[in-house]
Amino acid sequence: MAAPQVTGRKITRQARAPPLLERAAYTIAEFCDAHRISKSTYYNLRKQGLGPDEARVLDRVIITMEAAARWRKARERATAAERTGHTAAPSAAAHSQPAHP
């Protein structure tokens, strides 16, 4: 297709694409990509009770943006506690079952 200057056509602005919807949740693969961890690391963390909160929608597992933010904050606190020599309780405590006497 020839340039507008050659054809004499009027140059018009192209319509902008509508704004993308803000992401509300990650799949496990998207979460791993966004946080630069491997899927095997994700599953190891989850097995240890250190993974983010998950929600199941039909046959899919999603991680909300809020759950991802809570997970990052918990990891930051745990890292800070390790550096200062404090033994912080892992965030898994919220996920564990109470002990039965």
C-alpha positions in Angstrom: 0.0 0.0 0.0 1.4 3.4 -1.0 2.1 6.1 1.5 -0.7 8.8 2.0 1.6 11.5 0.6 1.8 9.6 -2.7 -1.9 8.8 -3.0 -3.1 12.2 -1.9 -5.3 10.7 0.8 -5.9 12.6 4.0 -3.9 11.4 7.0 -6.2 10.6 9.8 -5.4 9.4 13.3 -6.1 5.8 14.0 -8.5 5.0 16.8 -6.8 4.0 20.1 -7.4 0.5 21.3 -9.6 0.4 24.4 -7.7 0.1 27.6 -6.9 -3.4 28.8 -8.7 -4.7 31.9 -6.7 -4.7 35.0 -5.6 -8.2 35.9 -7.5 -9.5 38.9 -5.8 -12.9 39.3 -2.9 -15.0 38.2 -2.8 -18.6 37.0 0.0 -20.6 38.7 2.2 -20.2 35.6 1.5 -16.4 35.5 2.2 -16.1 39.2 5.5 -17.9 38.7 6.5 -15.7 35.8 5.5 -12.5 37.6 7.5 -13.5 40.7 10.4 -15.1 38.8 10.2 -18.4 40.4 9.9 -21.8 38.7 6.8 -23.9 38.9 8.7 -26.6 40.9 9.7 -23.9 43.4 6.1 -22.8 43.6 4.9 -26.4 44.3 7.7 -26.9 46.9 6.7 -23.7 48.7 3.1 -24.8 48.6 4.0 -28.2 50.0 5.8 -26.5 52.9 2.8 -24.3 53.5 4.6 -21.2 52.3 2.7 -20.6 49.1 0.1 -17.9 48.4 -3.6 -18.5 49.1 -5.3 -20.2 46.1 -8.8 -20.1 44.9 -10.4 -22.8 42.8 -12.7 -21.8 39.9 -14.1 -24.9 38.3 -11.0 -26.9 37.3 -8.6 -23.9 37.5 -6.5 -22.6 40.4 -6.1 -18.9 40.6 -4.1 -16.6 42.9 -5.7 -13.2 43.4 -3.7 -10.0 43.3 -4.4 -9.5 47.0 -3.2 -13.0 47.8 0.0 -12.4 45.8 0.5 -9.2 47.7 0.0 -10.9 51.1 2.4 -13.6 50.0 5.1 -11.1 49.0 4.7 -9.3 52.3 5.0 -12.5 54.3 8.1 -13.5 52.4 9.6 -10.1 53.1 8.9 -10.4 56.8 10.4 -13.9 56.9 13.5 -12.7 55.1 13.9 -9.7 57.4 13.4 -11.9 60.5 16.1 -14.3 59.2 18.5 -11.4 58.7 18.0 -10.0 62.2 18.2 -13.5 63.8 14.6 -13.6 64.9 12.7 -16.8 64.3 9.4 -15.6 62.8 6.6 -18.1 62.6 6.1 -19.0 58.9 3.0 -17.8 57.2 2.0 -21.4 57.0 0.6 -21.1 60.5 -2.5 -19.6 59.1 -3.0 -22.6 56.8 -2.2 -25.3 59.3 -4.8 -27.4 61.2 -5.0 -26.9 64.9 -3.3 -29.7 66.9 -5.7 -32.1 68.6 -4.9 -33.1 72.2 
